[in-house]
Each structure stands twice: as C-alpha cells, then as structure tokens.
Amino acid sequence: MKHLALGACLVIWIAACGGGGKPQLLDSGVDALLACNPVAQTGCKTGEKCTWIVDLDAMGNTDEIGHVGCAPVGAAPIADGGQCADATAMANMGADACVAGDLCISGKCKPICDPQLVDGTAAGACPLNFACSLYSGVFVSGVNAVAGVCEPTCDPLTQKLNGDGTLTAACGSADPTKPSATCVVSGRFRSFHCAPFDPNDPIWAGKTDRQPPLADSHGNFFGNGCAPGFIPGYVENLTTGAMKTLCSGMCAPLKVDKAIAVGAHAADNQGDVNALAKLETEAAALAGNAVCVMGKKGSIVNAQRGEDCRFLWFPLAKGDPTMALPTPFNDTLGLCFPYEKFLSVTMPGMTQKFPEKSCAELEVTAPMTDPYGSAKENGCYPLSESRLLARKGRSAFATFRFASEPGPAVRHVFD
C-alpha cells in the first residue's frame, strides 16, 4: 500500500498546507499562473482536459510531484463515479483516465470543484450532500491547492452518509465493522465529508483518543489519520507545556455546570448517553457510544470525572464565545477534552500552573477574579447560551489550539 501526499487543508487556515497565505481560489489571478483551469475546464485544446499531471511518483518518504496542465482525454474516458487507477508519471503522460472535469482519487473518478463554493448549482460547486475537499500535493500552484474534488458528506457521530443511499453506514463501507472510510472535517466546519481509511493497515491501529494521528514524511498530520469517530487536535503536554497533535474523540455534548452535575446527572460532563454514535468495529451507531469514557470516545482512566465532552465552538474560538465560527455543529457536536492534561490556570500571587477543572466543577457564572472562569466560558454550555458572554480577560486558553487553527496540517488519502 502506498501512502500518497494528498492532504486537504481547511479553507479557514491563515497558513496554507506547508506554507503561508490562504489557499488560492480559481480567479483570474490564479488562472494566469496556470496552464489551464481544472474547475472550468478551459485553456486546453479540443480532445484535452485540464487536470493534475504527475511528474514524479511518490516513493518511500518522497511525496508525489506534479503540475496543473492539459492532457489527452482518451478515446474511452472513465465516467464520473467509475473505478479508475491513480495517475502515475510513467503512464498516459502523467494523467489519469477519468473524463474531463473529474480526477481519480482513491480509485474513483470524482468531480473537480472550487473550494470557495458551498454545495449547490453554481459552476464549480459540489452537488447537494457533497463537499469540496482540497488536497495538498494535488492541484498545487506554488504552495497552494487551487482546486479540490467532491466527497460525500456524512454525520460525524453516526458516520452515516447524508442523503439517500443503500450503503449509508460507515461512510458507505461494504462492511461497516471494517470501515473503508471515515468522516472528517470540511472547510470552516461547515460540514463533514468522507475520506479513505484502512482498518487493516497496522500503522493506523489504535489511532483513537490522545494518540498521535498518522502523519506524512514532513510531520504534517493527516485529517483522516485517526480512527473513525476521531479527528486530529492539539493537546498541551503536562510536562513541558509543548503542544502535541493528538486524536480527539467526537462526542455528543450536554449543558452542564456544578449545579447540574449531581445525582442522575453527575456524569453529564462526559456527554449524552442517549445519543447515537458508531465505534470503528461496530456494525451500527448505538446509544451510549458518544461519551468521553474509556472504551468509547475517551481514554482517561484516572480522572475523577473522566473527560469532558465540550461543545465544538469552544476549541474553535479558543474559549471566547464572541469569536466562535459560524458552524452548524456548534451546539450539537463536542470534542473530548482531558481537562486535567492542561496546565493553564495561574492562581493569584502564584507562578505555578494548575490543571483545568471539569465542567462538572465550574459555576454557571464566575467573578472576574476566578482563574477558572465560568461553565459558559469553558464550552460547557451551547453557544446559543454563551454567545453574548464577553470574555472577561481570562487567557488560559490562548495556548489551547485545535487542528483547524493556522498550521501546516494536511489531510491525506490512502490508496
């Protein structure tokens, strides 16, 4: 099995994959730098297509090298959705055999798209229930990917395909207990889409909560480098304070604070036990899987309350509700947060750093002198109930970053 450098970066990043600047879009300025436009399919002669042409195949730790250019369509091009072989430098002038406007990714011809557009009918947009996924190392001009391919969208907890279809479980995998795809983040967390996964690959084994995701030869992690139900995120190291990129479990959050977390609700900080979620080797999504406990979405065994399932807006906004991204998942999706692993709290008059508290130990409101802040400030409440809460100067999470923040992260496809 070869591991190609085909990573997708989130459109919101200030630093693009492996370099500076936002991912460029297909406008006149970019077109001027390219031989042709792969989204509009312009700039080539009759009988040719604008595509990604491989100049040097990936070998060992060497990534694939190529360019955007024109190549023959061929007498019998493979239609959209058809099975195909990835392009290689030694065959067909470095191009795949897909029809014009498609690219072969993971053995299937997929429509080329403009990542600036949401799904819809505009030229270059993906159809409904699909998202445009950028890939570093493919459609690259300079350091930026200028086009992507359409991937089916999915539910991050149940791992089901959105929309109609006969194979909906595990992103449409033939055997859901051995998923061939995983549900990963699309640009700006507007949606989630399916990306390849190989349950039989030993280097992917155990890539669950707080495990380092699979990375490329440059150390850039893959967005699909975690097990299904987990995505890469930064976690602070208790010993050195350095930031580590580790997998984080996706969970179903509940509103919780010190007053709520009593009696039957004592474990609400771990997530909603009634929510459906699919674990990698299970056949279907089941209730009780969307919680941050050992064997489900969490991994901490010595914490008094396990891990918190904190609302998604919290890491994306660095803990400041007024800076939250406009994602439809802010109030419905959470990430497992090992609060005891974050030495972020400074007590008045002291220089020593102390670990964060669980949502179940935080007050619904807190004075400005409280170094831990309130439950609403810490992602323990939905954004809809926290949005108007102005940040009160607490800077503990200025060092807490998530994988959607600026950085050289890439999302790879495995063929």
TALIN-V637406 format. One record per residue. N is the residue number from 1. RES is the residue in one letter. PSI is psi in whole degrees, -180 to 180 (* if undefined). NEAR is the number of other ideal C-beta (glycine too) atoms within 10 Angstrom. D_LAST is the distance of its C-alpha to the last C-alpha in Angstrom with 1 decimal. Layout:
BEGIN
n->{N | N}
res->{RES | RES}
psi->{PSI | PSI}
near->{NEAR | NEAR}
d_last->{D_LAST | D_LAST}
END
This chain:
BEGIN
n->{1 | 2 | 3 | 4 | 5 | 6 | 7 | 8 | 9 | 10 | 11 | 12 | 13 | 14 | 15 | 16 | 17 | 18 | 19 | 20 | 21 | 22 | 23 | 24 | 25 | 26 | 27 | 28 | 29 | 30 | 31 | 32 | 33 | 34 | 35 | 36 | 37 | 38 | 39 | 40 | 41 | 42 | 43 | 44 | 45 | 46 | 47 | 48 | 49 | 50 | 51 | 52 | 53 | 54 | 55 | 56 | 57 | 58 | 59 | 60 | 61 | 62 | 63 | 64 | 65 | 66 | 67 | 68 | 69 | 70 | 71 | 72 | 73 | 74 | 75 | 76 | 77 | 78 | 79 | 80 | 81 | 82 | 83 | 84 | 85 | 86 | 87 | 88 | 89 | 90 | 91 | 92 | 93 | 94 | 95 | 96 | 97 | 98 | 99 | 100 | 101 | 102 | 103 | 104 | 105 | 106 | 107 | 108 | 109 | 110 | 111 | 112 | 113 | 114 | 115 | 116 | 117 | 118 | 119 | 120 | 121 | 122 | 123 | 124 | 125 | 126 | 127 | 128 | 129 | 130 | 131 | 132 | 133 | 134 | 135 | 136 | 137 | 138 | 139 | 140 | 141 | 142 | 143 | 144 | 145 | 146 | 147 | 148 | 149 | 150 | 151 | 152 | 153 | 154 | 155 | 156 | 157 | 158 | 159 | 160 | 161 | 162 | 163 | 164 | 165 | 166 | 167 | 168 | 169 | 170 | 171 | 172 | 173 | 174 | 175 | 176 | 177 | 178 | 179 | 180 | 181 | 182 | 183 | 184 | 185 | 186 | 187 | 188 | 189 | 190 | 191 | 192 | 193 | 194 | 195 | 196 | 197 | 198 | 199 | 200 | 201 | 202 | 203 | 204 | 205 | 206 | 207 | 208 | 209 | 210 | 211 | 212 | 213 | 214 | 215 | 216 | 217 | 218 | 219 | 220 | 221 | 222 | 223 | 224 | 225 | 226 | 227 | 228 | 229 | 230 | 231 | 232 | 233 | 234 | 235 | 236 | 237 | 238 | 239 | 240 | 241 | 242 | 243 | 244 | 245 | 246 | 247 | 248 | 249 | 250 | 251 | 252 | 253 | 254 | 255 | 256 | 257 | 258 | 259 | 260 | 261 | 262 | 263 | 264 | 265 | 266 | 267 | 268 | 269 | 270 | 271 | 272 | 273 | 274 | 275 | 276 | 277 | 278 | 279 | 280 | 281 | 282 | 283 | 284 | 285 | 286 | 287 | 288 | 289 | 290 | 291 | 292 | 293 | 294 | 295 | 296 | 297 | 298 | 299 | 300 | 301 | 302 | 303 | 304 | 305 | 306 | 307 | 308 | 309 | 310 | 311 | 312 | 313 | 314 | 315 | 316 | 317 | 318 | 319 | 320 | 321 | 322 | 323 | 324 | 325 | 326 | 327 | 328 | 329 | 330 | 331 | 332 | 333 | 334 | 335 | 336 | 337 | 338 | 339 | 340 | 341 | 342 | 343 | 344 | 345 | 346 | 347 | 348 | 349 | 350 | 351 | 352 | 353 | 354 | 355 | 356 | 357 | 358 | 359 | 360 | 361 | 362 | 363 | 364 | 365 | 366 | 367 | 368 | 369 | 370 | 371 | 372 | 373 | 374 | 375 | 376 | 377 | 378 | 379 | 380 | 381 | 382 | 383 | 384 | 385 | 386 | 387 | 388 | 389 | 390 | 391 | 392 | 393 | 394 | 395 | 396 | 397 | 398 | 399 | 400 | 401 | 402 | 403 | 404 | 405 | 406 | 407 | 408 | 409 | 410 | 411 | 412 | 413 | 414 | 415}
res->{M | K | H | L | A | L | G | A | C | L | V | I | W | I | A | A | C | G | G | G | G | K | P | Q | L | L | D | S | G | V | D | A | L | L | A | C | N | P | V | A | Q | T | G | C | K | T | G | E | K | C | T | W | I | V | D | L | D | A | M | G | N | T | D | E | I | G | H | V | G | C | A | P | V | G | A | A | P | I | A | D | G | G | Q | C | A | D | A | T | A | M | A | N | M | G | A | D | A | C | V | A | G | D | L | C | I | S | G | K | C | K | P | I | C | D | P | Q | L | V | D | G | T | A | A | G | A | C | P | L | N | F | A | C | S | L | Y | S | G | V | F | V | S | G | V | N | A | V | A | G | V | C | E | P | T | C | D | P | L | T | Q | K | L | N | G | D | G | T | L | T | A | A | C | G | S | A | D | P | T | K | P | S | A | T | C | V | V | S | G | R | F | R | S | F | H | C | A | P | F | D | P | N | D | P | I | W | A | G | K | T | D | R | Q | P | P | L | A | D | S | H | G | N | F | F | G | N | G | C | A | P | G | F | I | P | G | Y | V | E | N | L | T | T | G | A | M | K | T | L | C | S | G | M | C | A | P | L | K | V | D | K | A | I | A | V | G | A | H | A | A | D | N | Q | G | D | V | N | A | L | A | K | L | E | T | E | A | A | A | L | A | G | N | A | V | C | V | M | G | K | K | G | S | I | V | N | A | Q | R | G | E | D | C | R | F | L | W | F | P | L | A | K | G | D | P | T | M | A | L | P | T | P | F | N | D | T | L | G | L | C | F | P | Y | E | K | F | L | S | V | T | M | P | G | M | T | Q | K | F | P | E | K | S | C | A | E | L | E | V | T | A | P | M | T | D | P | Y | G | S | A | K | E | N | G | C | Y | P | L | S | E | S | R | L | L | A | R | K | G | R | S | A | F | A | T | F | R | F | A | S | E | P | G | P | A | V | R | H | V | F | D}
psi->{133 | 147 | 100 | 151 | 80 | 67 | 146 | 127 | 149 | 138 | -22 | -8 | 137 | -36 | 123 | 176 | 112 | 4 | -176 | 163 | 151 | 152 | 125 | 151 | 168 | 78 | -175 | -34 | -40 | -41 | -35 | -23 | -13 | 156 | -27 | 174 | 110 | -24 | -51 | -14 | 49 | 159 | 1 | 163 | 165 | 134 | 3 | 163 | 153 | 121 | -176 | 123 | 126 | 125 | -32 | 123 | 153 | 134 | 118 | -119 | 8 | 125 | 158 | 142 | 137 | -169 | 161 | 127 | -177 | 142 | 154 | 139 | -37 | 161 | -32 | 73 | 150 | 130 | 164 | 131 | -8 | 160 | 139 | 172 | 137 | 148 | 145 | 157 | -25 | -2 | 142 | 40 | 27 | 5 | 159 | -179 | 15 | 159 | 157 | 133 | -5 | 159 | 143 | 114 | 123 | 42 | 17 | 136 | 122 | 145 | 138 | 140 | 166 | 116 | -12 | -17 | 141 | 171 | 146 | -156 | -4 | 149 | 126 | -7 | 153 | 154 | 171 | 140 | 23 | 156 | 149 | 118 | 122 | 150 | 118 | 143 | -5 | 135 | 44 | 134 | 111 | -115 | 0 | 142 | 126 | -1 | 164 | -164 | 155 | 127 | 145 | 141 | 164 | 170 | 123 | -23 | -51 | -17 | 20 | 150 | 145 | 152 | -171 | 158 | 150 | -26 | 88 | -27 | 145 | 49 | 33 | 14 | 142 | -37 | 101 | -23 | -11 | 72 | 136 | 3 | 160 | 154 | 115 | 172 | 136 | 169 | 134 | 22 | 30 | -27 | 178 | 146 | 163 | 143 | 152 | 149 | 145 | 103 | -14 | -5 | 117 | -26 | -11 | -9 | 134 | 16 | 65 | -153 | 129 | 22 | 144 | 131 | 160 | 139 | 163 | -175 | -15 | 0 | 2 | 127 | 157 | 137 | -29 | 29 | 6 | 165 | 156 | 133 | -3 | 147 | 156 | 143 | 158 | 140 | 135 | 139 | 128 | -35 | -47 | -16 | -1 | 155 | 129 | 142 | 111 | 158 | 143 | 137 | 139 | 131 | 176 | 105 | 155 | 148 | 129 | 147 | -173 | -36 | -34 | -38 | 64 | 158 | -128 | -16 | 16 | -27 | 17 | -23 | -22 | -13 | 178 | 114 | -13 | -11 | 146 | 139 | 150 | 130 | 158 | -49 | 2 | 154 | -26 | 167 | 134 | 152 | 142 | -5 | -12 | 31 | 155 | 66 | 162 | 132 | -9 | -102 | -7 | 179 | -6 | 127 | -16 | -5 | 146 | -38 | 15 | -153 | 155 | 145 | 100 | 144 | 144 | -35 | -28 | -56 | -32 | -29 | 8 | 35 | -2 | 108 | -29 | -11 | 15 | 145 | 149 | 68 | 143 | -4 | 2 | -39 | 0 | -18 | 142 | 171 | 139 | 128 | 108 | 79 | -33 | -13 | 3 | 106 | 85 | -9 | 128 | 121 | 148 | 130 | 4 | 153 | -18 | 140 | 138 | 154 | 157 | 164 | 161 | 155 | -33 | -5 | 3 | 146 | 156 | -29 | 154 | 145 | 163 | -22 | -9 | 114 | -17 | -22 | -177 | 169 | -37 | -33 | -22 | 17 | 19 | -8 | 154 | 154 | -35 | -22 | -1 | -13 | -40 | 3 | 108 | 141 | 135 | 27 | -1 | 123 | 16 | -36 | 14 | -24 | -6 | 117 | 153 | 167 | -12 | -6 | 169 | 135 | 168 | 38 | 144 | 158 | 122 | 154 | 139 | 126 | *}
near->{8 | 11 | 20 | 21 | 25 | 30 | 29 | 33 | 29 | 24 | 19 | 17 | 20 | 10 | 16 | 24 | 25 | 20 | 12 | 10 | 12 | 13 | 24 | 20 | 17 | 23 | 12 | 7 | 9 | 17 | 17 | 7 | 12 | 18 | 14 | 19 | 22 | 32 | 25 | 16 | 16 | 10 | 16 | 20 | 8 | 5 | 11 | 17 | 24 | 25 | 30 | 28 | 19 | 25 | 11 | 13 | 19 | 21 | 9 | 8 | 10 | 11 | 22 | 21 | 14 | 20 | 14 | 22 | 21 | 19 | 21 | 15 | 18 | 16 | 6 | 8 | 19 | 18 | 11 | 14 | 13 | 15 | 9 | 22 | 14 | 20 | 25 | 15 | 15 | 9 | 14 | 15 | 13 | 20 | 24 | 26 | 20 | 28 | 19 | 17 | 20 | 26 | 27 | 23 | 27 | 19 | 12 | 17 | 22 | 23 | 22 | 28 | 27 | 21 | 29 | 17 | 17 | 16 | 19 | 9 | 8 | 11 | 8 | 21 | 20 | 29 | 13 | 12 | 17 | 23 | 27 | 28 | 29 | 28 | 26 | 27 | 23 | 27 | 26 | 25 | 16 | 12 | 15 | 22 | 26 | 25 | 31 | 30 | 30 | 23 | 28 | 21 | 23 | 29 | 19 | 26 | 25 | 21 | 30 | 22 | 24 | 19 | 13 | 7 | 12 | 6 | 12 | 19 | 21 | 31 | 29 | 19 | 21 | 10 | 11 | 23 | 14 | 14 | 27 | 18 | 23 | 30 | 31 | 28 | 26 | 28 | 23 | 16 | 21 | 19 | 25 | 25 | 27 | 28 | 28 | 21 | 26 | 18 | 18 | 9 | 12 | 7 | 12 | 20 | 11 | 9 | 23 | 23 | 27 | 19 | 17 | 15 | 23 | 20 | 17 | 22 | 12 | 11 | 8 | 21 | 25 | 26 | 27 | 29 | 31 | 28 | 24 | 29 | 27 | 26 | 26 | 27 | 26 | 19 | 22 | 21 | 13 | 13 | 6 | 9 | 12 | 7 | 14 | 13 | 21 | 24 | 26 | 30 | 31 | 27 | 34 | 23 | 34 | 25 | 17 | 26 | 21 | 16 | 12 | 19 | 22 | 10 | 6 | 6 | 13 | 13 | 17 | 24 | 29 | 30 | 32 | 19 | 16 | 11 | 22 | 17 | 26 | 25 | 21 | 20 | 12 | 16 | 12 | 15 | 21 | 14 | 13 | 14 | 25 | 30 | 30 | 32 | 24 | 12 | 11 | 24 | 29 | 26 | 20 | 21 | 9 | 6 | 16 | 9 | 21 | 25 | 31 | 35 | 32 | 26 | 33 | 28 | 29 | 28 | 23 | 23 | 22 | 18 | 23 | 19 | 23 | 11 | 11 | 20 | 16 | 10 | 21 | 11 | 20 | 25 | 18 | 15 | 22 | 34 | 26 | 30 | 32 | 23 | 24 | 18 | 19 | 22 | 19 | 22 | 18 | 14 | 11 | 7 | 5 | 10 | 6 | 8 | 15 | 15 | 15 | 24 | 20 | 24 | 29 | 25 | 18 | 28 | 15 | 16 | 13 | 18 | 9 | 8 | 7 | 16 | 15 | 20 | 25 | 20 | 29 | 23 | 25 | 27 | 29 | 32 | 29 | 18 | 22 | 12 | 15 | 26 | 15 | 9 | 17 | 9 | 16 | 14 | 7 | 20 | 12 | 21 | 22 | 11 | 14 | 20 | 18 | 20 | 22 | 26 | 18 | 13 | 20 | 18 | 27 | 27 | 26 | 26 | 25 | 20 | 17}
d_last->{6.7 | 6.3 | 6.7 | 7.3 | 10.5 | 10.0 | 12.6 | 15.0 | 18.6 | 21.4 | 23.8 | 26.8 | 26.1 | 28.9 | 26.8 | 23.7 | 20.5 | 21.8 | 25.1 | 28.1 | 28.9 | 27.4 | 24.4 | 26.2 | 26.5 | 27.1 | 30.8 | 33.2 | 33.0 | 29.2 | 29.6 | 32.1 | 29.6 | 27.1 | 27.5 | 26.7 | 25.7 | 22.3 | 23.4 | 26.8 | 25.8 | 28.9 | 29.9 | 28.7 | 30.8 | 31.1 | 28.4 | 25.9 | 23.3 | 22.6 | 18.9 | 16.7 | 17.2 | 15.4 | 18.2 | 16.6 | 13.2 | 11.8 | 13.4 | 14.1 | 15.4 | 15.7 | 13.8 | 13.0 | 16.4 | 17.4 | 19.9 | 21.0 | 22.9 | 24.0 | 22.5 | 23.8 | 22.8 | 23.4 | 25.7 | 23.4 | 20.7 | 18.2 | 19.6 | 18.3 | 16.1 | 15.5 | 12.6 | 11.4 | 9.6 | 8.4 | 11.6 | 12.7 | 16.1 | 17.7 | 17.3 | 19.0 | 20.3 | 17.0 | 16.3 | 14.2 | 16.3 | 16.4 | 19.9 | 21.5 | 20.8 | 17.2 | 13.9 | 10.6 | 8.1 | 5.1 | 7.2 | 10.4 | 13.3 | 14.4 | 17.8 | 18.4 | 20.7 | 23.2 | 22.5 | 26.3 | 26.8 | 26.6 | 25.8 | 28.6 | 30.0 | 30.3 | 28.7 | 25.3 | 25.0 | 22.6 | 24.3 | 25.7 | 23.4 | 20.6 | 20.0 | 19.0 | 16.3 | 16.5 | 13.8 | 15.3 | 14.4 | 14.3 | 17.6 | 19.4 | 23.2 | 24.6 | 23.0 | 22.3 | 19.7 | 21.9 | 19.8 | 17.0 | 15.5 | 16.9 | 15.3 | 17.4 | 19.8 | 20.5 | 23.1 | 22.3 | 24.6 | 24.2 | 20.5 | 21.6 | 20.7 | 23.6 | 25.7 | 26.1 | 23.7 | 23.8 | 20.6 | 21.3 | 20.8 | 17.8 | 16.4 | 16.8 | 15.1 | 16.7 | 17.8 | 18.8 | 19.6 | 16.0 | 14.3 | 10.7 | 11.4 | 14.0 | 16.8 | 16.9 | 19.6 | 20.2 | 22.6 | 26.0 | 25.2 | 26.2 | 23.6 | 20.5 | 17.3 | 14.3 | 10.9 | 7.9 | 9.1 | 9.1 | 12.8 | 12.7 | 11.4 | 14.8 | 14.3 | 13.8 | 16.9 | 19.9 | 18.5 | 21.3 | 24.6 | 25.6 | 22.8 | 21.0 | 17.6 | 14.6 | 15.2 | 14.2 | 16.3 | 19.0 | 19.4 | 18.2 | 16.8 | 13.8 | 15.1 | 12.7 | 13.5 | 16.1 | 16.5 | 17.1 | 20.5 | 20.4 | 19.7 | 20.4 | 24.1 | 26.7 | 29.2 | 32.3 | 33.1 | 36.4 | 37.5 | 36.8 | 36.2 | 33.0 | 30.1 | 27.1 | 23.8 | 23.3 | 21.7 | 24.3 | 24.8 | 25.3 | 28.6 | 31.5 | 34.3 | 38.0 | 40.9 | 42.6 | 45.2 | 47.9 | 50.1 | 47.5 | 45.9 | 48.8 | 49.4 | 46.9 | 44.9 | 44.8 | 41.0 | 40.2 | 38.7 | 35.7 | 34.8 | 35.7 | 35.9 | 36.1 | 32.9 | 30.0 | 26.6 | 23.8 | 22.8 | 19.5 | 20.9 | 23.5 | 23.6 | 25.1 | 26.3 | 29.7 | 32.6 | 32.9 | 29.3 | 29.4 | 31.6 | 31.3 | 32.5 | 31.3 | 28.9 | 28.1 | 26.9 | 29.1 | 29.6 | 33.1 | 35.6 | 38.7 | 39.2 | 42.2 | 40.4 | 36.7 | 34.5 | 35.2 | 33.1 | 34.0 | 33.6 | 30.7 | 33.1 | 34.3 | 31.5 | 30.7 | 34.4 | 35.0 | 37.5 | 39.6 | 39.9 | 41.2 | 38.0 | 35.6 | 32.9 | 33.4 | 30.5 | 31.2 | 29.9 | 32.6 | 34.9 | 32.5 | 29.6 | 30.1 | 28.5 | 29.7 | 32.0 | 33.3 | 36.6 | 38.1 | 35.5 | 36.7 | 39.8 | 40.7 | 44.3 | 47.4 | 50.7 | 53.7 | 55.5 | 52.7 | 50.0 | 48.1 | 44.8 | 44.5 | 41.6 | 41.0 | 42.4 | 40.8 | 41.4 | 43.7 | 45.9 | 46.2 | 49.0 | 48.4 | 50.3 | 51.1 | 53.5 | 52.4 | 53.5 | 51.0 | 48.3 | 45.8 | 46.3 | 46.3 | 43.8 | 43.3 | 42.4 | 39.8 | 37.6 | 39.4 | 40.5 | 38.8 | 38.8 | 41.2 | 43.7 | 42.9 | 42.4 | 46.0 | 46.3 | 46.8 | 45.3 | 48.3 | 47.4 | 45.3 | 42.8 | 41.2 | 37.8 | 37.9 | 35.8 | 33.5 | 30.3 | 27.2 | 23.7 | 24.6 | 27.4 | 27.4 | 25.1 | 22.2 | 19.6 | 16.1 | 13.4 | 9.8 | 6.5 | 3.8 | 0.0}
END
